[in-house]
Every structure is written in structure tokens, then in C-alpha cells.
Amino acid sequence: MERENATEKVQFDNESQVQNKPQPKRPSTKRLAVSLVVKIVCIAAAVWLILSFVLAVTIHYGNNMHPAINDGDLVVSLRLQRPYLNAAVVYERNGKKCVGRVVGLPGNVIEINDVGQLLVNGVAAAEDIYYPTYPSEQSDIEYPYTVAEGKVFILNDYREDTDDSRVSGAFDLSDLDGPIIFSFRRRGF
């Protein structure tokens, strides 16, 4: 009996300590809502900064880059990287985003001969797939063509589509969004 009384007393003491212990305040609903809004704004600002200054996301329309990039593919380019030889890039032409391949950097001499051969600095261009390349009949560009400083010479992979530097001449580096780092097939898996 004494043992039961001692046990009850210990339990009573423990319960009174728990009841006397200060309970932490729960944050109000208003505070939780403000915290959530602040987090959403911070995440949105970070995404905006990344998409404005680091990455460019574009949907490619047309088959001028077939087979590497097809119509409807989503391409992501890295704005912080300068273009390099044989890189697929996103560039702007007449207010429209386009995709092409850099075949000439500033100072390179581009020559397109009558047998469909592309020469860069007198050497056949190193390409994974051989594309016969002919000058555009709609252009008055004369070959050999020297790429000016601050410009790049861009060709389509599907070389029968001559709507590239063979018509427009070299593009300014400021018109480029940068080299493509990856693309997502949206159609025709």
C-alpha cells in the first residue's frame, strides 16, 4: 500500500511538472502564410535570374537542324559560355529564335566550293556527318569569306535549307544565346 502511494505521488509530481512547464508558442496562421509567400517569392526570383542570365530555353521550330535537333524539340542553351567551333547554338535572326551550327569563328576563312565541300581555313570542316554544302543562289556573299571580329558563321545541319549565314552573312556574338547544352525530344520518340 505504501508502495502504491509512493508511485502515485511520483506520478502526481511528474504530471504537475509537465503542467507547469511552459509550452512553446505555435506560430500563427498569418505568420505561416507570410513565411510561405516569402519562400515562393525567393524561389521565383532565383528561377527568373537563372532563366534570364544563365540559361535560355527555346522550342525549336523547323527541320533545319535535322537529325541533331528536330521540329518541336525543347533546347536549353548556356548564355554564359562563348560559342565554339561545331557547337549547336541558339541565335536571333530578324526577331526570331533560330538554331544553327557554328562553322566559323572570328578570323576564320570560310570557303564553299562548287562540289559541295565546306572548307574552314583551307581545311575540310570536321563534321560528324558529311553534309554537302553549296552557296546560296539568293546571296551576294563571295567566297572565300573572312569572319569579322565579334561575329560567327552559322550553318544549318540540313544544308539544303540555306536560311543561315550563306544568305545573311556572319551573325554578331550579341545575337547568340549560347551553345546548346541539352535538348529534349518532345515528339517522335
C-alpha positions as a printed Julia matrix, in Angstrom:
189×3 Matrix{Float64}:
  0.0    0.0      0.0
  2.8    2.38     0.86
  4.4    1.46    -2.4
  1.24   2.39    -4.32
  1.07   5.73    -2.5
  4.72   6.42    -3.35
  4.1    5.55    -7.02
  1.02   7.78    -7.13
  3.0   10.61    -5.55
  5.8   10.3     -8.14
  3.23  10.25   -10.96
  1.47  13.29    -9.44
  4.82  15.15    -9.2
  5.67  14.3    -12.84
  2.25  15.46   -14.05
  2.49  18.71   -12.15
  5.95  19.36   -13.63
  4.61  18.74   -17.13
  1.68  21.05   -16.49
  3.91  23.77   -15.08
  6.43  23.53   -17.95
  5.96  26.45   -20.35
  4.53  25.31   -23.7
  6.18  26.71   -26.87
  4.05  29.17   -28.8
  2.67  27.91   -32.07
  3.19  30.3    -34.98
  0.04  31.99   -36.1
 -1.58  31.22   -39.43
 -0.73  34.72   -40.61
  2.96  34.21   -39.82
  2.99  30.84   -41.63
  1.31  32.39   -44.69
  3.84  35.25   -44.8
  6.7   32.76   -44.49
  5.29  30.69   -47.36
  4.88  33.76   -49.59
  8.46  34.88   -48.87
  9.79  31.42   -49.81
  7.77  31.36   -53.04
  9.0   34.84   -54.0
 12.64  33.86   -53.31
 12.33  30.69   -55.42
 10.61  32.6    -58.24
 13.36  35.26   -58.18
 16.07  32.59   -58.33
 14.36  30.85   -61.28
 13.93  34.2    -63.05
 17.61  35.08   -62.56
 18.74  31.69   -63.86
 16.46  31.86   -66.92
 17.36  35.49   -67.64
 21.12  35.43   -67.25
 22.35  31.82   -67.21
 20.1   29.6    -69.34
 17.88  30.16   -72.36
 15.02  27.75   -73.01
 13.62  27.66   -76.55
 11.33  25.45   -78.6
 12.9   24.8    -81.99
 10.53  25.0    -84.95
 11.53  23.59   -88.32
 13.79  20.85   -89.58
 16.82  22.94   -90.48
 18.9   21.12   -87.81
 17.69  17.58   -88.59
 18.87  14.98   -87.47
 20.53  16.55   -84.4
 17.53  18.67   -83.38
 14.04  18.1    -84.73
 10.92  20.2    -85.07
  9.33  20.78   -81.66
 12.4   19.91   -79.57
 12.97  21.93   -76.43
 16.56  23.2    -76.36
 18.45  24.7    -73.44
 21.48  26.87   -74.08
 24.07  28.27   -71.71
 24.26  32.05   -72.06
 27.47  32.33   -70.04
 29.54  30.25   -72.46
 31.06  31.65   -75.62
 30.37  29.73   -78.82
 32.98  27.3    -80.06
 33.59  25.62   -83.4
 31.0   22.99   -84.38
 28.68  23.93   -81.47
 24.93  23.98   -82.0
 23.76  27.41   -80.83
 20.56  29.38   -80.34
 20.69  32.76   -82.07
 18.31  35.53   -83.01
 17.62  36.44   -86.64
 15.02  39.08   -87.53
 13.47  38.86   -84.06
 13.05  35.08   -84.25
 14.96  32.45   -82.24
 16.81  30.01   -84.51
 19.16  27.08   -84.03
 22.28  26.54   -86.13
 25.83  25.21   -86.0
 28.91  27.43   -85.68
 31.34  26.62   -88.51
 33.43  29.79   -88.39
 34.76  31.91   -85.54
 36.21  35.44   -85.8
 39.17  35.46   -88.17
 38.32  32.12   -89.83
 38.19  31.95   -93.62
 35.13  30.1    -94.92
 35.09  28.66   -98.4
 32.23  26.79  -100.04
 33.19  25.31  -103.39
 31.12  24.09  -106.33
 31.44  20.4   -105.38
 29.63  20.91  -102.05
 32.66  21.0    -99.81
 32.95  23.31   -96.8
 36.48  24.48   -96.05
 37.48  26.36   -92.9
 40.92  27.96   -93.11
 41.65  25.79   -96.15
 40.84  22.5    -94.4
 37.69  20.4    -94.8
 35.37  21.06   -91.87
 35.39  18.31   -89.23
 31.78  17.15   -89.03
 30.23  14.0    -87.6
 28.06  13.59   -90.68
 29.11  14.87   -94.09
 26.7   17.49   -95.33
 27.1   18.67   -98.92
 27.23  22.46   -98.65
 26.54  24.79  -101.56
 26.44  28.58  -101.68
 23.02  30.2   -101.69
 21.75  31.49  -105.01
 19.87  34.24  -103.14
 23.02  35.76  -101.72
 25.76  38.02  -102.96
 28.32  36.72  -100.44
 31.61  35.89  -102.14
 33.91  33.09  -101.05
 36.43  32.83   -99.51
 34.63  34.75   -96.75
 36.57  36.02   -93.72
 34.56  36.12   -90.5
 34.87  39.57   -88.92
 35.73  40.18   -85.26
 32.74  39.81   -82.95
 30.88  37.58   -85.42
 30.36  33.87   -86.13
 29.45  32.0    -89.32
 26.45  29.7    -88.73
 25.1   26.95   -90.99
 22.09  24.66   -90.67
 22.7   20.91   -90.39
 20.15  20.33   -93.14
 22.27  22.22   -95.65
 19.63  22.37   -98.39
 17.91  24.96   -96.18
 20.15  27.96   -96.91
 18.45  30.36   -94.5
 21.65  30.83   -92.49
 24.95  32.71   -92.86
 25.07  31.83   -96.55
 22.25  34.36   -97.0
 22.6   36.71   -94.01
 26.36  36.72   -93.59
 28.02  36.23   -90.21
 25.98  36.87   -87.06
 27.01  39.12   -84.19
 28.07  37.37   -80.99
 25.47  39.52   -79.22
 22.74  37.75   -81.26
 23.68  34.38   -79.74
 22.06  32.92   -76.62
 24.94  30.48   -76.37
 25.76  26.85   -77.11
 23.07  24.26   -76.59
 23.84  22.11   -73.55
 20.93  19.68   -73.99
 17.69  19.16   -75.86
 14.5   17.32   -75.03
 12.65  15.35   -77.71
  9.05  16.39   -77.48
  7.81  14.44   -80.49
  8.69  11.24   -82.28
 10.42   9.29   -79.52
